[in-house]
Amino acid sequence: MNLCMRIASVATLALLFACNTDSAKKDDNAQKTAEVGKPLYSCYRHITNRSSCPWKFQVQQDGTQYGNVYFGDGTLANCTQQNGPCTIPANTTIQIQYTTTDGSAQGVMDVTDQNGKMNNWFYVNKVVDICPDYHHSGNTGAVALNDPADGDLNAWGQCTW
């Protein structure tokens, strides 16, 4: 084999190696971006029920929702983890997780008392990838919103609206 053919063979092998290495890198990146069920951003808050009766919480599914709300860790009875409904027993605190869609968390939370009377409030994050807060004006009755922090809910008073 003459010198030119040896150089061509080495160059071909080097080119093949480089192409295979780039393919492997692309496959690794594709695998990382293909993970399902892991939101890009989550915010953890709480629902605290300090009252003597259960309260039911549920996110409305009307098409204007961005992200989801996950209630508890999946072990609470009478609680659908993704978006509810979730009935929180008296004297119980659970963790909730707000996730986002394209950095936005937005929806309407329904809160229902033991007699079936419901109130609801709009929540939204004002800046991409931060915790949402509940919009309200004035007294919210038996359930305090954004207490003690934005996105927290606190059933503290009487058992009915």
PLY file of the C-alpha trace (Angstrom):
ply
format ascii 1.0
element vertex 161
property float x
property float y
property float z
element edge 160
property int vertex1
property int vertex2
end_header
0.00 0.00 0.00
1.47 3.34 -0.97
1.66 6.34 1.34
-1.34 8.15 -0.19
-3.61 5.13 0.37
-2.46 4.78 4.00
-3.20 8.44 4.67
-6.62 8.06 3.03
-7.38 4.96 5.16
-6.38 6.71 8.39
-8.41 9.79 7.44
-11.44 7.61 6.69
-11.18 5.84 10.05
-10.80 9.16 11.87
-13.87 10.51 10.07
-15.94 7.42 10.90
-14.90 7.62 14.56
-15.83 11.31 14.74
-19.24 10.67 13.15
-20.02 7.80 15.52
-18.99 9.88 18.53
-21.31 12.73 17.43
-24.17 10.24 16.98
-23.66 8.91 20.47
-23.75 12.44 21.88
-27.00 13.18 20.02
-28.57 9.97 21.34
-27.59 10.89 24.93
-29.17 14.35 24.54
-32.34 12.88 23.02
-32.65 10.52 25.95
-32.28 13.36 28.46
-34.95 15.49 26.81
-37.34 12.58 26.38
-37.92 12.04 30.11
-41.65 12.18 30.80
-43.40 13.23 33.99
-40.66 15.49 35.31
-41.75 19.12 35.09
-39.16 21.76 34.38
-40.29 23.74 37.43
-42.24 22.88 40.54
-43.25 24.88 43.56
-44.15 23.18 46.83
-46.68 24.70 49.24
-49.20 23.42 51.79
-52.86 23.08 52.58
-53.42 23.21 56.32
-56.80 22.29 57.77
-56.93 23.58 61.34
-60.71 23.34 61.48
-62.74 20.53 63.03
-64.22 19.33 59.72
-63.04 18.16 56.29
-62.59 20.54 53.32
-62.47 19.50 49.66
-60.04 21.11 47.17
-60.06 20.68 43.40
-58.59 22.45 40.37
-61.14 23.29 37.66
-60.47 21.52 34.36
-61.81 24.12 31.94
-58.97 24.56 29.44
-57.51 27.75 30.95
-55.24 25.82 33.29
-51.44 25.87 32.95
-49.55 23.18 34.85
-51.11 20.91 37.45
-51.57 20.81 41.20
-50.56 17.60 42.96
-52.14 16.95 46.36
-50.08 15.05 48.94
-47.97 12.00 48.28
-50.72 9.69 47.00
-51.43 8.01 50.34
-54.33 10.18 51.59
-57.78 8.55 51.36
-60.41 10.46 49.35
-57.72 12.31 47.46
-57.03 12.21 43.72
-53.43 13.33 43.57
-53.42 15.22 40.23
-55.77 18.23 40.37
-58.10 16.63 42.92
-60.68 16.39 44.23
-58.88 15.99 47.51
-60.67 16.00 50.85
-58.39 17.16 53.64
-59.44 15.81 57.04
-59.65 18.02 60.12
-56.34 18.91 61.77
-54.27 17.76 58.79
-51.57 19.42 56.69
-50.58 18.14 53.26
-47.97 19.28 50.79
-49.13 20.46 47.37
-47.02 20.81 44.25
-47.73 23.39 41.55
-46.18 22.53 38.18
-45.94 24.79 35.15
-46.61 24.72 31.43
-43.97 26.77 29.61
-43.12 28.49 32.92
-46.72 29.41 33.76
-48.84 28.12 36.62
-52.47 29.19 36.39
-55.89 27.85 37.27
-58.94 28.07 39.49
-59.10 26.23 42.81
-62.53 25.17 44.07
-62.88 24.87 47.85
-65.98 23.07 49.16
-67.26 22.91 52.74
-68.89 19.92 54.46
-72.36 21.03 53.25
-71.32 21.14 49.59
-71.15 24.94 49.31
-68.23 26.01 47.15
-66.08 29.08 46.63
-63.25 29.37 44.14
-60.23 31.54 43.48
-57.92 32.17 40.55
-54.21 31.48 41.04
-51.33 32.54 38.77
-47.60 33.09 38.91
-46.81 36.70 38.07
-43.28 35.88 36.92
-42.22 32.77 35.01
-41.03 29.92 37.24
-42.07 31.30 40.62
-44.82 30.10 42.96
-48.33 31.24 42.12
-50.53 33.22 44.46
-54.31 33.42 44.82
-56.11 36.55 43.71
-58.70 37.91 46.11
-59.86 41.11 47.70
-60.87 41.29 51.32
-61.87 38.55 53.70
-61.97 35.03 52.22
-63.95 33.50 55.08
-63.09 30.15 56.61
-60.13 29.49 54.27
-57.24 31.93 54.22
-55.37 32.27 50.92
-51.60 32.79 50.56
-51.23 32.07 54.29
-48.50 31.87 55.44
-46.89 32.12 51.94
-48.04 32.62 48.35
-49.83 29.49 47.13
-50.64 28.19 50.63
-54.23 27.52 51.71
-55.28 27.51 55.36
-58.70 26.28 56.53
-58.80 27.71 60.00
-62.26 28.83 61.01
-65.83 27.69 60.99
-66.73 24.56 59.04
-69.01 26.26 56.50
-68.99 29.28 54.26
0 1
1 2
2 3
3 4
4 5
5 6
6 7
7 8
8 9
9 10
10 11
11 12
12 13
13 14
14 15
15 16
16 17
17 18
18 19
19 20
20 21
21 22
22 23
23 24
24 25
25 26
26 27
27 28
28 29
29 30
30 31
31 32
32 33
33 34
34 35
35 36
36 37
37 38
38 39
39 40
40 41
41 42
42 43
43 44
44 45
45 46
46 47
47 48
48 49
49 50
50 51
51 52
52 53
53 54
54 55
55 56
56 57
57 58
58 59
59 60
60 61
61 62
62 63
63 64
64 65
65 66
66 67
67 68
68 69
69 70
70 71
71 72
72 73
73 74
74 75
75 76
76 77
77 78
78 79
79 80
80 81
81 82
82 83
83 84
84 85
85 86
86 87
87 88
88 89
89 90
90 91
91 92
92 93
93 94
94 95
95 96
96 97
97 98
98 99
99 100
100 101
101 102
102 103
103 104
104 105
105 106
106 107
107 108
108 109
109 110
110 111
111 112
112 113
113 114
114 115
115 116
116 117
117 118
118 119
119 120
120 121
121 122
122 123
123 124
124 125
125 126
126 127
127 128
128 129
129 130
130 131
131 132
132 133
133 134
134 135
135 136
136 137
137 138
138 139
139 140
140 141
141 142
142 143
143 144
144 145
145 146
146 147
147 148
148 149
149 150
150 151
151 152
152 153
153 154
154 155
155 156
156 157
157 158
158 159
159 160
